[in-house]
């Protein structure tokens, strides 16, 4: 298991994302600066274990994380934004 990265600054990068049918740029500082964010990564969207265990686990923990001061929960994977958006819907991600 990798060491905890709590409090570490995320490098400045720009993500190309699809929101409401439009492309938009989102910077890492926009996502993370001044916020407490739970960031986790997964091998791939719609994979059996990630869909049945990993994401549902974070969904179940979301209320407790929010109560502990977490502003956002972010999932990163190798898939493109189209796949990730559909997977979020499929998983009822908050």
C-alpha positions as CSV (number, residue, x, y, z in Angstrom):
1,X,0.0,0.0,0.0
2,X,1.3,3.5,-0.8
3,X,1.9,6.0,2.0
4,X,-0.9,8.4,2.8
5,X,-0.6,11.7,0.9
6,X,-2.7,13.8,3.2
7,X,-2.0,17.5,2.8
8,X,0.2,17.1,-0.3
9,X,-0.3,19.7,-3.0
10,X,-1.7,18.4,-6.3
11,X,0.4,19.5,-9.3
12,X,-1.1,22.1,-11.5
13,X,-2.7,20.4,-14.6
14,X,-5.7,21.0,-16.8
15,X,-8.4,18.4,-17.3
16,X,-10.6,18.4,-20.4
17,X,-14.0,17.4,-19.2
18,X,-17.5,17.2,-20.6
19,X,-20.3,18.9,-18.6
20,X,-23.8,19.4,-19.9
21,X,-22.8,18.4,-23.4
22,X,-20.0,20.9,-23.6
23,X,-16.2,20.7,-23.4
24,X,-14.6,22.7,-20.6
25,X,-11.2,23.0,-19.0
26,X,-10.9,22.4,-15.3
27,X,-7.7,23.1,-13.5
28,X,-6.4,21.0,-10.6
29,X,-6.4,24.2,-8.5
30,X,-10.1,24.6,-9.3
31,X,-10.7,21.1,-8.1
32,X,-8.5,21.0,-5.1
33,X,-7.2,24.4,-3.8
34,X,-8.6,25.3,-0.4
35,X,-10.7,22.2,-0.2
36,X,-10.5,18.9,1.6
37,X,-10.8,16.2,-1.2
38,X,-10.9,12.5,-1.0
39,X,-9.1,11.4,-4.2
40,X,-9.0,7.7,-5.2
41,X,-8.2,5.9,-8.4
42,X,-9.4,2.7,-10.0
43,X,-8.2,0.5,-12.9
44,X,-11.2,1.1,-15.1
45,X,-14.8,2.0,-15.3
46,X,-17.4,-0.7,-15.5
47,X,-15.0,-3.4,-14.3
48,X,-16.7,-6.0,-12.1
49,X,-14.9,-5.3,-8.8
50,X,-14.8,-1.5,-9.2
51,X,-18.5,-1.4,-10.0
52,X,-19.6,-3.9,-7.3
53,X,-17.3,-3.0,-4.4
54,X,-15.0,0.0,-4.8
55,X,-17.4,2.8,-6.0
56,X,-20.3,1.6,-3.9
57,X,-18.0,1.6,-0.9
58,X,-17.2,5.3,-1.5
59,X,-20.9,6.1,-2.2
60,X,-21.8,4.5,1.2
61,X,-19.0,6.5,3.0
62,X,-19.9,9.8,1.3
63,X,-22.2,11.1,4.1
64,X,-19.6,10.2,6.8
65,X,-16.8,11.8,4.7
66,X,-18.8,15.0,4.3
67,X,-19.5,15.1,8.1
68,X,-15.8,14.9,8.6
69,X,-15.2,18.0,6.4
70,X,-14.5,16.4,3.0
71,X,-15.7,18.9,0.4
72,X,-15.5,16.6,-2.7
73,X,-14.9,13.0,-3.5
74,X,-13.0,12.5,-6.8
75,X,-12.5,9.3,-8.7
76,X,-9.8,9.0,-11.3
77,X,-9.4,6.2,-13.9
78,X,-7.9,5.7,-17.3
79,X,-11.2,6.0,-19.1
80,X,-12.3,9.1,-21.1
81,X,-14.8,11.6,-19.8
82,X,-17.7,10.0,-21.8
83,X,-17.2,6.6,-20.1
84,X,-16.6,8.1,-16.6
85,X,-19.8,10.3,-16.8
86,X,-21.9,7.3,-17.8
87,X,-20.3,5.2,-15.1
88,X,-21.0,7.9,-12.5
89,X,-24.7,7.7,-13.6
90,X,-24.7,3.9,-13.5
91,X,-23.2,4.0,-10.0
92,X,-25.5,6.7,-8.6
93,X,-22.4,8.6,-7.6
94,X,-23.2,11.6,-5.4
